[in-house]
Amino acid sequence: MSARRPWTRRDDTVLRTLHGNGRPISYIATFLVRGKKSVVDRAEVLGLAFGTNHQWTDAENAVLHARYPNESTDVIARDLGLQLDQVYRHAARLGLKKSDAYMESDKAGRIQRGRTDPRMVATQFKKGSVPANKGLRRPGWAPGRMASTQFKKGEMSGAAKHNYVPIGTERLSKEGYLERKVTDDPAIVRARRWVGVHILIWQEANGPVAAGHCLAFRDRNKTHIALDNLELITRAENMRRNSFHNNYPKEVAQLIQLKSALNRKINRLSKEQTQ
């Protein structure tokens, strides 16, 4: 077991700041990448209290009713000596909301349309203005060092470059089928860029595999890839062929079923014990 990560002066500063801003324990723990208990223990050392069980008095409720709709919540929380989230939660329980006048004012801190503050007017995009680059196409435009850092069409790097193989490459799939790469089209999922060689042979002679059907090897040897060793069957028939009920004696099939049921029971009990 690894040792506990010590608290640094910076961690303490962040904890004090977030606590002062009314952030809950869960938020602070996530921000500092620590456990909730670790945050609570350190808060006690620093003399910071998370008053989650505060009992609201009639006087505090009256203050909240009178001030919450038209005042900043952090000011109210500071005056009451409470955390910001405590005030927000209790106001929600009381059904209190900010007034429309407050939400439209500067105190709400929201971006307003049509603002005329001189600090904002200078950088605002004027209505009817046309962007300087509207309709411009600049193929090959690369001033300065831009050309040397631009991503070239078709260029690959990292793992994609290391793992790339050309069209026509063949591989053996996890299921034991010989597959061939047929395209590099980025619009096609990587797994579908490979097609079984036996499917390609069948398609060349008979066209696409019909919907709801699949190809099967007559001798059940996946490495024996020949047109006369392939047959087109329905997926339902393929499932019946691959069922252990048809491939093993009745006694062996029953043992396989019992083993599967036992494994499911063991896995379920293991999950229940770990929860």
C-alpha positions as CSV (number, residue, x, y, z in Angstrom):
1,M,0.0,0.0,0.0
2,S,1.4,3.4,-1.0
3,A,2.0,6.1,1.6
4,R,-0.5,8.9,2.0
5,R,0.4,12.0,-0.1
6,P,1.4,14.7,2.3
7,W,-0.4,18.1,2.4
8,T,1.6,21.0,1.0
9,R,1.3,24.7,1.7
10,R,-0.3,25.1,-1.7
11,D,-2.9,22.4,-0.9
12,D,-3.8,24.2,2.3
13,T,-4.2,27.4,0.4
14,V,-6.4,25.8,-2.2
15,L,-8.5,24.2,0.6
16,R,-8.9,27.4,2.5
17,T,-9.9,29.3,-0.7
18,L,-12.4,26.7,-1.9
19,H,-13.9,26.4,1.6
20,G,-14.2,30.2,1.8
21,N,-16.0,30.1,-1.6
22,G,-18.6,27.7,-0.1
23,R,-17.5,24.7,-2.2
24,P,-18.7,21.3,-0.8
25,I,-16.4,18.6,0.3
26,S,-17.0,16.5,-2.8
27,Y,-15.9,19.4,-5.1
28,I,-12.8,20.1,-3.1
29,A,-11.8,16.4,-3.0
30,T,-12.2,16.1,-6.7
31,F,-10.2,19.4,-7.3
32,L,-7.3,18.2,-5.1
33,V,-7.5,14.6,-6.3
34,R,-7.9,13.4,-2.7
35,G,-10.4,11.4,-0.7
36,K,-13.3,13.1,1.1
37,K,-12.0,11.9,4.5
38,S,-8.6,13.3,3.8
39,V,-10.1,16.7,3.0
40,V,-12.3,16.6,6.2
41,D,-9.4,15.6,8.4
42,R,-7.2,18.4,7.0
43,A,-10.0,20.9,7.3
44,E,-10.2,20.1,11.0
45,V,-6.5,20.6,11.4
46,L,-6.8,24.0,9.7
47,G,-9.8,24.9,11.8
48,L,-12.2,24.9,8.9
49,A,-15.7,23.6,9.5
50,F,-18.1,22.1,7.0
51,G,-21.4,23.0,8.7
52,T,-23.6,20.5,6.8
53,N,-26.1,20.2,9.7
54,H,-26.8,23.8,10.4
55,Q,-30.1,24.5,12.1
56,W,-31.7,27.5,10.5
57,T,-33.5,29.9,12.9
58,D,-36.6,32.0,12.2
59,A,-34.4,35.1,12.1
60,E,-32.1,33.6,9.5
61,N,-35.0,32.5,7.4
62,A,-36.4,36.0,7.6
63,V,-33.1,37.4,6.4
64,L,-33.0,35.0,3.5
65,H,-36.6,35.8,2.4
66,A,-35.8,39.5,2.5
67,R,-32.4,39.6,0.9
68,Y,-32.0,36.5,-1.4
69,P,-34.1,37.7,-4.4
70,N,-32.1,40.9,-4.9
71,E,-28.6,40.4,-3.3
72,S,-25.5,38.4,-4.1
73,T,-25.6,35.0,-2.4
74,D,-22.0,35.1,-1.3
75,V,-22.6,38.4,0.6
76,I,-25.6,36.9,2.4
77,A,-23.6,33.8,3.3
78,R,-20.7,35.9,4.6
79,D,-23.1,38.0,6.7
80,L,-24.7,34.9,8.2
81,G,-21.4,33.2,8.7
82,L,-22.4,30.2,6.5
83,Q,-21.0,28.5,3.5
84,L,-22.2,29.5,0.0
85,D,-23.7,26.1,-0.8
86,Q,-25.6,26.0,2.5
87,V,-27.4,29.2,1.6
88,Y,-28.1,28.0,-2.0
89,R,-29.5,24.7,-0.8
90,H,-31.7,26.3,1.9
91,A,-33.0,28.9,-0.5
92,A,-34.0,26.1,-2.9
93,R,-35.8,24.3,-0.1
94,L,-37.7,27.5,0.7
95,G,-38.5,28.0,-3.0
96,L,-36.6,31.3,-3.2
97,K,-35.3,32.5,-6.6
98,K,-33.4,35.5,-7.8
99,S,-35.6,38.3,-9.2
100,D,-35.6,39.3,-12.8
101,A,-34.2,42.7,-12.0
102,Y,-31.2,41.1,-10.2
103,M,-30.5,38.6,-13.0
104,E,-30.4,41.5,-15.5
105,S,-28.1,43.6,-13.3
106,D,-24.3,43.6,-13.2
107,K,-24.4,41.8,-9.8
108,A,-25.5,38.6,-11.5
109,G,-22.3,38.5,-13.5
110,R,-24.1,37.3,-16.6
111,I,-23.3,38.4,-20.2
112,Q,-25.9,40.9,-21.3
113,R,-26.8,41.9,-24.8
114,G,-26.5,45.5,-25.9
115,R,-24.1,46.4,-23.1
116,T,-22.6,49.9,-23.5
117,D,-19.8,49.7,-21.0
118,P,-16.8,51.6,-22.6
119,R,-14.5,48.7,-21.6
120,M,-16.6,46.4,-23.7
121,V,-17.6,48.5,-26.7
122,A,-14.1,48.8,-28.1
123,T,-13.8,45.1,-28.6
124,Q,-17.4,44.2,-29.5
125,F,-18.2,42.9,-32.9
126,K,-20.5,45.5,-34.5
127,K,-23.8,44.4,-36.1
128,G,-23.5,44.2,-39.8
129,S,-19.7,43.9,-39.8
130,V,-18.2,41.4,-42.2
131,P,-15.3,39.2,-41.0
132,A,-12.1,40.0,-42.7
133,N,-11.6,36.4,-44.0
134,K,-15.2,35.8,-45.1
135,G,-15.3,33.9,-48.4
136,L,-11.5,33.7,-48.6
137,R,-9.8,30.4,-49.6
138,R,-6.1,30.3,-49.2
139,P,-4.7,27.0,-50.4
140,G,-1.0,26.8,-49.6
141,W,-1.2,30.0,-47.4
142,A,1.5,29.4,-44.8
143,P,3.3,32.5,-43.6
144,G,6.4,32.2,-41.4
145,R,7.0,28.8,-40.0
146,M,3.4,27.7,-40.5
147,A,4.3,25.4,-43.4
148,S,6.8,23.4,-41.4
149,T,4.2,22.6,-38.7
150,Q,1.1,22.0,-40.8
151,F,-0.4,18.5,-40.9
152,K,0.0,17.2,-44.4
153,K,-2.9,15.4,-46.1
154,G,-2.5,11.6,-45.6
155,E,0.3,12.1,-43.1
156,M,0.5,9.7,-40.2
157,S,2.5,9.8,-37.0
158,G,2.9,8.0,-33.7
159,A,1.1,4.6,-33.3
160,A,-0.9,5.1,-36.6
161,K,2.4,5.3,-38.5
162,H,4.0,2.5,-36.6
163,N,1.0,0.1,-37.0
164,Y,0.2,0.9,-40.7
165,V,0.3,-1.9,-43.2
166,P,-0.5,-1.5,-47.0
167,I,-3.6,-2.7,-48.8
168,G,-3.2,-6.4,-49.6
169,T,-1.6,-7.3,-46.3
170,E,-3.0,-10.5,-44.8
171,R,-3.4,-11.4,-41.1
172,L,-4.9,-14.1,-38.9
173,S,-7.9,-12.9,-36.9
174,K,-8.6,-13.9,-33.3
175,E,-11.2,-16.4,-34.5
176,G,-8.6,-18.0,-36.8
177,Y,-9.8,-16.6,-40.1
178,L,-7.3,-15.4,-42.7
179,E,-8.1,-11.7,-43.5
180,R,-6.9,-9.3,-46.1
181,K,-6.8,-5.5,-46.0
182,V,-8.9,-4.1,-48.8
183,T,-9.0,-0.3,-48.2
184,D,-7.5,2.7,-46.4
185,D,-10.7,4.7,-46.5
186,P,-10.9,6.7,-43.3
187,A,-14.7,6.8,-43.4
188,I,-14.7,3.0,-42.8
189,V,-14.1,1.6,-39.3
190,R,-10.7,0.1,-39.1
191,A,-12.0,-3.4,-38.3
192,R,-14.1,-3.4,-41.5
193,R,-11.1,-2.5,-43.7
194,W,-10.2,-6.2,-43.4
195,V,-12.2,-8.9,-45.1
196,G,-11.9,-12.7,-44.8
197,V,-10.0,-14.2,-47.7
198,H,-12.7,-16.9,-48.0
199,I,-15.4,-14.2,-48.3
200,L,-13.4,-12.5,-51.1
201,I,-13.0,-15.8,-53.0
202,W,-16.8,-16.4,-52.7
203,Q,-17.7,-12.9,-53.8
204,E,-15.5,-13.1,-56.8
205,A,-17.3,-16.3,-57.9
206,N,-20.9,-15.8,-56.7
207,G,-21.3,-12.1,-55.7
208,P,-22.1,-10.6,-52.3
209,V,-23.1,-12.9,-49.4
210,A,-26.9,-12.8,-49.0
211,A,-28.3,-11.0,-46.0
212,G,-28.9,-13.3,-43.0
213,H,-26.4,-15.8,-44.4
214,C,-22.8,-16.6,-43.8
215,L,-20.1,-18.8,-45.2
216,A,-19.1,-22.1,-43.6
217,F,-16.2,-24.5,-44.3
218,R,-17.5,-27.9,-45.3
219,D,-14.6,-29.7,-43.5
220,R,-14.6,-27.2,-40.6
221,N,-11.0,-26.3,-41.4
222,K,-10.6,-22.5,-41.5
223,T,-7.2,-22.8,-43.1
224,H,-8.5,-24.8,-46.0
225,I,-9.6,-21.8,-48.1
226,A,-11.0,-23.1,-51.4
227,L,-14.2,-22.4,-53.3
228,D,-15.4,-26.0,-53.2
229,N,-14.9,-26.1,-49.4
230,L,-17.3,-23.2,-48.8
231,E,-21.1,-23.3,-48.5
232,L,-23.6,-20.6,-47.9
233,I,-25.9,-21.2,-44.9
234,T,-28.3,-19.2,-42.8
235,R,-27.0,-17.7,-39.5
236,A,-29.6,-19.8,-37.7
237,E,-28.1,-23.0,-39.2
238,N,-24.6,-21.8,-38.4
239,M,-25.7,-21.3,-34.7
240,R,-27.2,-24.8,-34.6
241,R,-23.9,-26.3,-36.1
242,N,-21.8,-24.5,-33.5
243,S,-24.0,-25.5,-30.5
244,F,-22.3,-27.9,-28.1
245,H,-25.5,-29.8,-28.0
246,N,-24.8,-31.0,-31.6
247,N,-21.1,-31.4,-31.3
248,Y,-20.8,-33.4,-28.1
249,P,-22.5,-36.5,-26.6
250,K,-25.6,-35.7,-24.4
251,E,-23.7,-36.4,-21.1
252,V,-20.8,-34.0,-22.1
253,A,-23.3,-31.3,-23.1
254,Q,-25.0,-31.5,-19.7
255,L,-21.6,-31.2,-18.0
256,I,-20.9,-28.1,-20.0
257,Q,-24.2,-26.6,-19.0
258,L,-23.7,-27.4,-15.3
259,K,-20.2,-25.9,-15.4
260,S,-21.5,-22.7,-17.0
261,A,-24.2,-22.4,-14.4
262,L,-21.7,-22.9,-11.6
263,N,-19.4,-20.3,-13.0
264,R,-22.2,-17.8,-13.2
265,K,-23.1,-18.5,-9.6
266,I,-19.5,-18.1,-8.4
267,N,-19.1,-14.8,-10.3
268,R,-22.4,-13.4,-8.9
269,L,-21.3,-14.3,-5.3
270,S,-17.9,-12.7,-5.9
271,K,-19.5,-9.5,-7.0
272,E,-21.9,-9.4,-4.0
273,Q,-18.9,-9.8,-1.6
274,T,-16.9,-7.0,-3.2
275,Q,-19.8,-4.5,-3.1
